[in-house]
């Protein structure tokens, strides 16, 4: 499924990213964790990460793990510095008012699945 | 030089997770019985109770002011201080940050919800809005030592939460509280290693300690020993 469709279906707000063209990227996998050591160890490459953690290290870990996009749940929004860093890295950051549980459930309904790294 | 045993991470009953028995007199008495010569009081996000422990010690035991900050990444960072005013300054900043974090999560709550006597003292150990970098920075700018707490534990440690020490974060030391077996791996971090009990009950006090070889059991000497200056040193035991 295209990132664009996930964004539309879940009503996500875009905080940073690689522009309209980047939304054409295909995504098959999702991962959810607030422990970045777990993201590093277990998030499948190219996945959408759902987390409530909004600090700068999320960007570094997402890049290292090859995450395609990060969705911040429960209305959590990072500060400008974090958004700027993500924009430099062309990493999509989205925010949603929904909880992690709801976001993950809705993505699963759309066919996005979990996987081992 | 002298050798002295230090346990630099002890909670009092102000910490919501600590046992009610962790009152100043009992902490001092237990430490002295177990041959500990220096302790640091490190409650969650507050320095509020360390003076009471020092008063109870009345000079028989060296009591340092400290604090265990919960960063926004849910990483525990210890600040150890030699100066009461500087410890209080950091304590106030952390307290404000915690109010802000709790206010954001619980709109409508009063500012003092987490203080003992407030309506929700159990929230004292919650995450503040301060990042690891900010926490280490404010501790060091106020003359304190910043220590990566219980780095050998999977929960609430910098290695457990992030898996690495972020670039630009300058810890003065890392702390182990579980067992000595991981010491060798930690050497690769290139930072001094201390061991402490992270006591939440009297039983814990002195369970893991750091031995200091220094000229006198003072703050300045302890700092020099952690940095390994002038022949002073410390090791875990």
Interface residues (C-beta under 8 A of the other chain):
Chain A: X34 X35 X36 X37 X40 X41 X53 X54 X55 X56 X57 X60 X61
Chain B: X72 X73 X74 X131 X132 X159 X160 X161 X162 X163 X166
